[in-house]
Amino acid sequence: MNPLTRAAGAARHARPRPGPRELAQPHVWPEPPQQQDASDAVVWVYAVVADQAPGRLAGLTGVASEPVRAVTAIGPSAVVGTVGEATGTSLASLLSGLAAIETAGRAHHDVIAHLAEAGPVVPLRFATVYPDDATIRTLLAQRHGELTRMLESFRDKQEWDVKIYVEPRPDGASDDSARHSSRWILAAERAERIARTLSGIAIKTQRRPASVPIAGEARRLVVDGAYLLDSERAREFASVVETTAAAHAALRAELNGPWPPYSFADR
């Protein structure tokens, strides 16, 4: 999927460098065992897909540069790879520090994004591992109906993330009392109206709490949301973000996507 990458006015359309996003674990997919020997070979699960077309996984590699494969019981398939010292890269080495986690996180995302180009996916949390294929087949069979319904709900859908900021004052004046100023209040109200308009276009919305202002960071985040929408409405959605934010000089919007439905996999 090719993200919108143009930048214009008050909106920026860019896909960020993928990292180990804090993915929600789908309710239909249980947490992996808590006790897992990081030196043993384990099966890393990337996503569940509706169908596995021949050749879709050809040449695709995962977090340990391992070839990925499909595990199927009936219906949906899990896309997995084997990780462990026997295969050249242990689970412990993939999780041994921020740089290693970031690299593995990008690889995890790349597999999911590749799958999402061909059809609906249920993305699994980063570092979801199980001892063997048999365990995964059992889970797929037990949750066949739930996974099938979830996958169908994601068909021809995309996730787009939107952040809207109130920019610092043009004159550089301190904005320590911004939350009480008419400028800040009007801008925040405008941002909320934009968010409501976007929710009207989207099928589902997941709002995140606005972050606490960071020392030295002049702008303030007032809207932080994920939106699940029909793929055919992506350009309309992007246009609304760009034009409505640009109409208010105090606002700047950031639009990132399209993503697989990370924020909606447990809804």
URWOHU-V917650 format. One record per pair of residues at least 4 apart in sequence whose C-alpha atoms are under 6 Angstrom apart, sorted by the first residue. I is the first residue (numbers start at 1). J is the second residue. Records with the same first field share a line. If there is no record, write none. Layout:
I=J, J
This chain:
1=117
3=257, 258
4=13
5=13, 14
6=13
7=12, 13
9=246
10=245, 246, 252, 253
11=242, 252, 253, 254
12=254, 255
13=255, 256
14=256
15=256, 257
18=106
19=102, 105, 106
20=102, 105
23=125, 262
24=266
25=125, 266
26=265, 266
27=266
38=91, 92
39=90
40=84
41=83, 84
42=82, 83, 130, 131
43=81, 82, 129, 130, 131, 132
44=80, 81, 128, 129
45=80, 128, 129
46=79, 80, 124
47=78, 79, 122, 123, 124
48=77, 78, 121, 122
49=76, 77, 121
50=76
51=76
61=65, 66, 67, 68
62=66, 107
63=104, 107, 108
64=89
68=80, 81
69=79, 80
70=77, 78, 79
71=77, 78
72=77
73=137, 141
84=89, 90, 91
85=89, 90
94=100
95=100, 101
98=102
101=105
116=120, 121
120=151, 154, 155
140=144
143=147
156=231
157=229, 230, 231
158=228, 229, 231, 258
159=227, 228, 258, 259, 260, 261
160=226, 227, 256, 257, 258
161=225, 226, 255, 256
162=224, 225, 254, 255
163=223, 224, 253, 254
164=221, 222, 223, 252, 253
165=220, 221, 222, 251, 252
166=219, 220, 250, 251
167=219, 250, 251
168=218, 219
178=184
179=184
182=186
202=227, 228, 229
203=228, 229
204=227, 228
205=226, 227
206=225, 226
207=225
208=224, 225
210=221, 222
239=243
240=244
241=245
245=251
